[in-house]
């Protein structure tokens, strides 16, 4: 059954998710901080709105896919924000801190009666385009079940991990694995390069073995040859890792391996690589490798 939905955030991930909703027959009201990105979706059938509140008006649910906590707070509680419109669901696909999610959810429920679902995603731009994203959800079971028909437009799997904030914790676990693996691939590429191996053949050579993975097949080519489009900004992964470190400290969890990985990403950012593609992490160990394209701001 088709629904009227609001979607705030039409960046690298948001735009293909919106297109999947439209293709599934839903009516989508879009707001984006940079209006041009929202306007680009009008040709696909989206209704472009001037404010988050305008997008939320008349929508059964508001979906967010935003850069960080500050963007989420401004979109929901800023002037002409989502909180100005009462009722319905809010599904937040952004990656933000679990404690902040719980606080925002309680504030929104008190202000407007709107129920918050934290629903960060895994699968990248390709997964959004193909409709195969994995959603890690936290919030009331009934609310998540009600949102399933819309989420299935771009997700192959929706897993409820627990109450509000649980989805964000799941995403931090995911990012711990991804960031560590990408850093390991970068160091292996640099080691191979410095010792005379044809690094462009490394993923093929390792295919089928224990080192093989989706990330290996994606990132060896991106680390060894120029790329046309960024998959995501390195600084976004660093933000996620800082959140992992904070969660580990708060819960008394010792993550010894995280410290070296976090040092690599912090070093990359200090060298000005933050806005570049995640594959630029290879330049910590291989500084002379040319930079990848930067990701445009949302």
C-alpha positions in Angstrom: 0.0 0.0 0.0 1.4 3.4 -1.0 2.1 6.0 1.7 2.9 9.7 1.9 6.4 10.0 3.5 8.8 12.8 4.3 12.5 12.3 3.7 15.1 14.7 5.0 18.6 14.3 3.6 19.2 13.7 -0.1 22.9 13.0 -0.1 24.9 10.1 -1.4 22.8 7.6 0.6 19.5 9.5 0.9 19.0 10.1 -2.9 19.0 6.5 -3.9 16.8 5.6 -0.9 14.3 8.3 -2.0 14.3 6.9 -5.6 13.6 3.4 -4.3 10.6 4.7 -2.3 9.3 6.6 -5.4 9.7 3.5 -7.6 7.8 1.5 -5.0 4.8 3.8 -5.5 5.1 6.0 -2.4 4.6 9.7 -2.4 7.8 11.4 -1.0 8.1 14.9 0.3 11.8 15.8 0.3 13.8 18.4 2.2 17.6 18.9 2.0 19.8 21.5 3.5 21.3 22.1 0.0 18.1 22.7 -2.0 19.7 21.7 -5.4 20.0 18.1 -4.3 16.3 17.9 -3.4 15.4 19.6 -6.7 17.4 16.9 -8.6 14.8 14.4 -7.3 11.8 16.3 -8.6 12.2 14.7 -12.0 11.8 11.3 -10.3 8.5 12.4 -8.8 9.5 13.8 -5.4 7.8 16.9 -3.9 10.5 19.4 -2.9 9.8 21.2 0.4 11.3 24.4 1.8 11.5 23.2 5.4 11.5 19.9 7.4 8.1 20.9 8.9 6.7 21.4 5.4 7.9 18.0 4.4 6.5 16.4 7.5 3.0 17.9 7.1 0.6 15.2 6.1 3.3 12.5 6.0 2.7 9.1 7.8 6.4 9.0 8.7 9.5 11.2 8.5 12.7 9.5 7.4 16.1 11.1 8.1 19.5 10.4 6.5 21.7 13.1 7.8 25.4 13.7 8.4 25.7 13.9 12.1 24.1 14.7 15.4 24.1 18.5 14.9 22.2 18.0 11.6 19.7 15.7 13.2 19.1 18.1 16.1 18.6 21.1 13.7 16.3 19.2 11.4 14.1 17.9 14.1 14.1 20.7 16.7 15.4 23.7 14.8 13.1 26.5 13.4 10.4 24.9 11.2 11.6 21.5 12.3 10.0 18.1 12.3 8.9 18.5 15.9 6.5 21.3 14.8 4.3 18.6 13.3 2.6 16.3 15.7 2.1 12.6 15.5 3.4 9.8 13.3 6.8 8.0 13.2 10.3 9.3 12.8 12.9 6.9 11.4 16.4 8.1 11.7 18.9 6.4 9.3 21.7 8.7 10.5 24.6 7.4 12.6 24.7 9.2 15.9 25.5 8.4 19.5 23.1 6.0 21.3 22.7 8.2 24.4 21.9 11.2 22.1 19.3 9.1 20.3 17.6 8.2 23.6 17.5 11.8 24.7 16.2 13.0 21.3 13.5 10.3 21.2 12.2 11.2 24.7 12.2 14.9 23.8 10.4 14.4 20.5 7.7 12.1 22.1 7.1 14.7 24.8 7.0 17.6 22.3 4.9 16.2 19.5 3.8 12.6 20.3 6.0 11.3 17.5 7.7 7.9 18.0 11.4 7.7 17.2 13.0 4.6 15.6 16.8 4.6 15.3 17.6 2.7 12.1 21.1 3.2 10.8 22.0 1.3 7.7 24.8 -0.8 6.3 25.5 -1.6 2.7 26.7 1.7 1.2 25.5 3.5 -1.8 25.4 0.3 -3.9 23.1 -1.3 -1.3 20.8 1.7 -1.3 20.6 1.7 -5.1 19.9 -2.1 -5.2 17.5 -2.1 -2.3 19.6 -4.5 -0.3 20.6 -2.3 2.7 20.7 -3.9 6.2 18.8 -1.8 8.8 19.8 -2.1 12.4 16.7 -0.9 14.3 16.0 0.2 17.8 12.6 1.3 19.2 9.1 -0.1 20.0 8.5 -3.4 18.2 5.1 -2.3 17.0 6.5 0.9 15.5 9.3 -0.9 13.6 6.8 -3.4 12.3 4.6 -0.6 11.1 7.5 0.9 9.2 8.5 -2.3 7.5 6.5 -1.8 4.3 8.4 1.5 3.6 11.8 0.4 4.7 11.6 -2.7 2.5 11.7 -0.4 -0.5 15.5 0.0 0.0 16.4 -2.7 2.6 16.8 -6.4 2.2 16.8 -6.9 6.0 15.4 -5.0 9.0 16.5 -6.3 12.3 15.2 -5.0 15.6 18.1 -5.2 18.1 16.2 -3.8 21.1 14.8 -0.6 22.5 15.7 3.0 21.5 19.4 3.3 20.9 20.0 -0.3 20.2 20.2 0.3 16.5 22.9 2.8 17.0 24.9 0.4 19.2 24.6 -2.2 16.4 25.8 0.3 13.9 28.9 1.1 16.0 29.6 -2.7 16.2 29.3 -2.8 12.4 31.6 0.2 12.0 34.2 -1.3 14.3 34.5 -4.3 12.0 34.4 -2.2 8.8 36.9 0.4 9.9 39.3 -2.2 11.2 39.1 -4.3 8.1 39.5 -1.3 5.7 42.6 -0.2 7.7 44.1 -3.7 7.5 43.5 -3.7 3.8 45.2 -0.3 3.5 48.3 -1.5 5.4 48.5 -4.7 3.4 48.3 -2.7 0.1 51.1 -0.4 1.4 53.2 -3.3 2.5 52.8 -5.0 -0.9 53.6 -1.8 -2.7 56.8 -1.2 -0.7 58.0 -4.7 -1.4 57.5 -4.8 -5.2 54.2 -6.7 -5.5 51.7 -5.7 -8.2 49.1 -4.3 -5.7 46.4 -4.1 -8.4 46.4 -7.9 -8.4 46.3 -8.3 -4.7 42.5 -8.8 -4.4 42.6 -11.4 -7.2 45.5 -13.2 -5.6 43.7 -13.4 -2.2 40.2 -14.3 -3.7 38.8 -17.5 -2.2 41.1 -17.5 0.8 40.4 -16.4 4.4 41.4 -12.8 3.6 38.8 -12.5 0.9 35.8 -10.3 1.6 33.4 -7.8 0.0 35.6 -5.1 1.5 38.8 -6.5 0.0 37.2 -6.6 -3.4 35.9 -3.1 -3.1 38.9 -1.4 -1.6 41.9 -2.9 -3.2 40.9 -1.4 -6.6 40.0 1.9 -4.9 43.3 2.1 -3.1 45.4 1.2 -6.1 43.9 3.2 -8.9 42.0 6.5 -9.3 38.3 6.4 -8.4 35.5 8.4 -10.1 33.1 8.7 -7.2 33.6 8.6 -3.4 31.8 5.9 -1.5 31.9 8.0 1.7 34.1 10.5 3.5 36.9 9.3 5.7 35.9 11.9 8.3 32.5 10.2 8.6 34.2 6.9 9.6 36.4 8.8 12.1 33.3 10.3 13.6 31.9 6.8 14.0 35.1 5.5 15.6 35.2 8.3 18.1 31.6 7.2 19.0 32.8 3.6 19.4 35.6 4.7 21.7 33.2 6.8 23.8 30.7 3.9 24.1 33.5 1.5 25.0 34.8 3.8 27.7 31.3 4.3 29.1 30.6 0.6 29.2 34.0 -0.4 30.6 34.8 -2.4 27.5 38.5 -2.7 26.5 39.0 -2.5 22.8 42.7 -2.9 22.4 42.7 -3.2 18.6 40.6 -0.1 18.2 43.4 2.2 19.5 45.7 1.5 16.5 42.9 1.8 14.0 41.7 5.0 15.6 45.2 6.4 15.4 45.3 5.7 11.7 42.1 7.6 11.0 43.1 10.5 13.3 46.4 10.7 11.5 44.6 10.7 8.1 42.3 13.5 9.2 45.3 15.5 10.6 46.9 15.3 7.2 43.8 16.8 5.6 42.4 13.6 4.2 39.1 13.8 6.1 36.9 15.1 3.3 38.3 12.5 0.9 37.1 9.0 0.1 37.5 6.3 2.8 40.0 4.6 0.5 42.4 7.5 1.3 43.2 5.8 4.6 45.9 3.9 2.5 47.8 7.2 2.4 48.7 7.0 6.0 51.1 4.1 5.2 51.5 5.0 1.5 51.6 8.9 1.5 52.6 9.3 -2.1 49.5 7.7 -3.5 47.3 10.3 -5.2 44.2 11.5 -3.3 40.7 10.3 -4.2 37.9 12.7 -5.0 36.3 14.5 -2.0 32.7 14.0 -1.0 30.4 16.9 -1.5 28.6 18.2 1.6 24.9 17.3 1.8 
